[in-house]
Amino acid sequence: MNWDQIENNWLVFKGKLRHNWVKLTDEDITRINGRREELVARLQERYGFAKAEAEREVGAWIRSQRHAA
């Protein structure tokens, strides 16, 4: 699983994303719209993560999607 697959199937993955990070709002999900950098920025804003920590969170989530698929 890579980010391109998530971006291309955004409608499927946005619910999974919201389930993983419950502090993300509907507006956040709309603004992210499949863009990894926007997800990182939103995680920083909502959770107070440093950029590197947010990147690690996203990477772990992508890996978990690979195992779930």
C-alpha positions as CSV (number, residue, x, y, z in Angstrom):
1,M,0.0,0.0,0.0
2,N,1.3,3.4,-0.9
3,W,-0.1,6.9,-0.7
4,D,-1.0,6.9,-4.4
5,Q,-3.4,4.0,-3.8
6,I,-5.0,5.9,-0.9
7,E,-5.3,9.1,-2.9
8,N,-6.9,7.3,-5.8
9,N,-9.4,5.5,-3.5
10,W,-10.0,8.5,-1.2
11,L,-13.7,7.8,-0.7
12,V,-12.9,4.4,0.7
13,F,-10.0,5.5,2.9
14,K,-11.4,8.8,4.3
15,G,-13.8,6.9,6.7
16,K,-10.9,4.7,7.9
17,L,-8.8,7.8,8.4
18,R,-11.5,9.5,10.5
19,H,-11.9,6.3,12.5
20,N,-8.1,6.4,13.3
21,W,-7.9,10.1,14.1
22,V,-11.3,11.0,15.7
23,K,-10.3,14.6,16.3
24,L,-10.3,15.3,12.6
25,T,-13.5,17.1,11.6
26,D,-15.5,16.8,8.4
27,E,-14.0,20.0,7.2
28,D,-10.5,18.6,7.9
29,I,-11.3,15.5,5.8
30,T,-12.6,17.7,3.0
31,R,-9.5,19.9,3.0
32,I,-7.2,16.8,3.1
33,N,-8.9,15.4,0.0
34,G,-6.3,12.7,-0.4
35,R,-3.2,14.9,0.0
36,R,-0.7,13.4,2.4
37,E,0.9,16.8,3.3
38,E,-2.4,18.2,4.2
39,L,-3.1,15.2,6.5
40,V,0.2,15.8,8.2
41,A,-0.7,19.5,8.7
42,R,-4.1,18.7,10.1
43,L,-2.7,16.1,12.5
44,Q,-0.2,18.7,13.7
45,E,-3.0,21.2,14.2
46,R,-5.5,18.8,15.9
47,Y,-3.2,16.7,17.9
48,G,-0.3,19.0,18.6
49,F,2.2,16.7,16.9
50,A,5.5,17.8,15.6
51,K,5.9,17.4,11.9
52,A,8.1,14.3,12.2
53,E,5.7,12.7,14.7
54,A,2.8,13.4,12.3
55,E,4.7,11.8,9.5
56,R,5.4,8.7,11.6
57,E,1.7,8.5,12.5
58,V,0.7,8.6,8.8
59,G,3.4,6.0,7.9
60,A,2.1,3.7,10.6
61,W,-1.5,4.2,9.4
62,I,-0.5,3.4,5.8
63,R,1.2,0.2,7.0
64,S,-1.8,-0.8,9.0
65,Q,-4.0,-0.4,5.8
66,R,-1.7,-2.7,3.9
67,H,-2.3,-5.4,6.6
68,A,-6.0,-4.7,6.7
69,A,-6.4,-5.0,2.9
